[in-house]
């Protein structure tokens, strides 16, 4: 039986580090409350995916200032793609978001 890709909102640096270590690939979505349309679009995209090696984490800027400072985030919304604790791709939340995300997602084994 397949399991949908894990999606979760995180607020603590400790939790972020834990998820980065436990999963091969992490799609880390940095956003804020005004990004609700993009967030919904991404939630829909990841709900249709089935891969235990990949996780979708969401970080709301206004609720996770320590993470934002630790990662040195200067602009958002953005998706940072990690392989363990290394950023391997940045996906900007533009008009072609889902198309660009699909390409990166499918490229990763």
C-alpha positions as CSV (number, residue, x, y, z in Angstrom):
1,X,0.0,0.0,0.0
2,X,1.3,3.5,-0.9
3,X,1.4,6.3,1.5
4,X,1.0,10.0,0.6
5,X,4.1,12.1,0.9
6,X,4.4,13.5,4.4
7,X,3.4,17.2,4.7
8,X,3.9,19.2,7.9
9,X,4.2,22.7,9.3
10,X,7.2,23.2,11.6
11,X,8.2,25.9,14.0
12,X,11.4,24.9,15.7
13,X,15.0,24.5,14.4
14,X,15.3,21.2,16.3
15,X,12.4,19.8,14.4
16,X,13.8,21.0,11.1
17,X,17.1,19.4,11.7
18,X,15.4,16.1,12.7
19,X,13.4,15.9,9.5
20,X,16.4,16.9,7.3
21,X,18.4,14.0,8.8
22,X,15.6,11.4,8.5
23,X,14.5,11.9,4.9
24,X,16.6,11.7,1.8
25,X,14.8,14.7,0.2
26,X,13.0,17.6,1.8
27,X,11.0,20.2,0.0
28,X,11.1,23.1,2.5
29,X,8.4,25.7,1.7
30,X,9.0,29.2,3.2
31,X,5.8,31.3,3.2
32,X,3.6,33.6,5.2
33,X,-0.2,34.0,5.6
34,X,-0.6,36.1,2.5
35,X,0.7,33.2,0.4
36,X,-2.5,31.1,0.9
37,X,-3.1,30.5,-2.8
38,X,0.4,29.2,-3.4
39,X,0.2,27.1,-0.2
40,X,-3.1,25.5,-1.4
41,X,-1.5,24.8,-4.8
42,X,1.5,23.1,-3.2
43,X,-0.7,21.1,-0.8
44,X,-2.7,19.8,-3.7
45,X,0.5,18.9,-5.6
46,X,2.1,17.0,-2.8
47,X,-1.1,15.2,-1.8
48,X,-1.0,13.4,-5.1
49,X,2.6,12.1,-4.6
50,X,3.7,8.8,-3.1
51,X,7.3,8.7,-2.0
52,X,8.7,7.8,1.4
53,X,12.1,9.3,0.5
54,X,10.6,12.8,0.2
55,X,8.9,15.1,2.7
56,X,7.1,18.4,2.3
57,X,7.7,20.8,5.2
58,X,6.2,24.2,5.5
59,X,7.6,27.1,7.5
60,X,5.5,30.2,8.2
61,X,7.8,33.2,8.5
62,X,5.7,34.9,11.1
63,X,5.6,31.8,13.3
64,X,9.2,30.5,13.0
65,X,11.6,33.4,13.3
66,X,14.5,31.3,14.7
67,X,14.3,29.0,11.7
68,X,14.2,31.9,9.3
69,X,17.2,33.5,11.0
70,X,19.1,30.2,11.1
71,X,18.5,29.6,7.4
72,X,19.3,33.2,6.5
73,X,16.1,33.6,4.5
74,X,15.8,37.0,2.9
75,X,13.0,36.4,0.4
76,X,9.9,34.3,0.2
77,X,7.8,32.4,-0.8
78,X,10.4,30.0,-1.9
79,X,10.9,26.2,-1.9
80,X,14.3,25.0,-0.8
81,X,15.1,21.4,-1.8
82,X,17.4,19.5,0.5
83,X,19.3,16.3,0.1
84,X,19.8,15.6,3.8
85,X,21.2,18.9,5.2
86,X,22.4,20.3,1.8
87,X,20.4,22.6,-0.4
88,X,20.4,21.2,-3.9
89,X,17.8,23.4,-5.5
90,X,15.8,26.6,-5.0
91,X,12.3,26.9,-6.6
92,X,10.9,30.4,-6.8
93,X,7.1,30.7,-6.4
94,X,6.4,32.3,-9.7
95,X,3.9,31.6,-12.5
96,X,5.5,28.4,-13.5
97,X,5.8,27.0,-9.9
98,X,4.1,23.7,-10.4
99,X,5.8,23.0,-13.7
100,X,9.2,23.8,-12.2
101,X,8.4,21.8,-9.0
102,X,7.4,18.8,-11.1
103,X,10.7,18.8,-13.0
104,X,12.7,18.9,-9.8
105,X,10.5,16.3,-8.1
106,X,10.7,13.9,-10.9
107,X,14.5,14.3,-11.3
108,X,15.1,13.1,-7.8
109,X,15.2,9.4,-7.4
